Amino acid sequence: MKLFLFFLFFFITILSATVRLEKNFDYPKYAYSRNSQFEDRIKNLQYSCELSVQCTIYAKETAARKNCVLKCVSKKCYDKIYAFDPLEDGEIDQRYKSFKGCVATEN
């Protein structure tokens, strides 16, 4: 019984620590509906930004490079959505759809 209570306490402690570690993002949300014409345009923007001198100094597949590309695509939208908490290595980007919606409203 004591062993069961120990594991139960351990599990609850780990679970509560995990919940506290999750990030709650509070950023402007922009609606984005997929449009093939806009998708092509944003992909071209991203591609040209990835090849730009300012972003090629960073290693591929790093958060620093992804942040650089996002800033290059739209500094205004980057500042609204990512500036307060830039992407980190290994982070899954949950804000990208909102970023694309922001870029779509710019043009």
Stockholm file with secondary structure:
# STOCKHOLM 1.0

chainA/1-107         MKLFLFFLFFFITILSATVRLEKNFDYPKYAYSRNSQFEDRIKNLQYSCELSVQCTIYAKETAARKNCVLKCVSKKCYDKIYAFDPLEDGEIDQRYKSFKGCVATEN
#=GR chainA/1-107 SS CHHHHHHHHHHHHHHHHHHHHSCCCCCCCCCCCCCHHHHHHHHHHHHHHHTSHHHHTSCTTCHHHHHHHHHHHCHHHHHHHTTTSCCCTTCCCSSHHHHHHHHHHHC
#=GC SS_cons         CHHHHHHHHHHHHHHHHHHHHSCCCCCCCCCCCCCHHHHHHHHHHHHHHHTSHHHHTSCTTCHHHHHHHHHHHCHHHHHHHTTTSCCCTTCCCSSHHHHHHHHHHHC
//
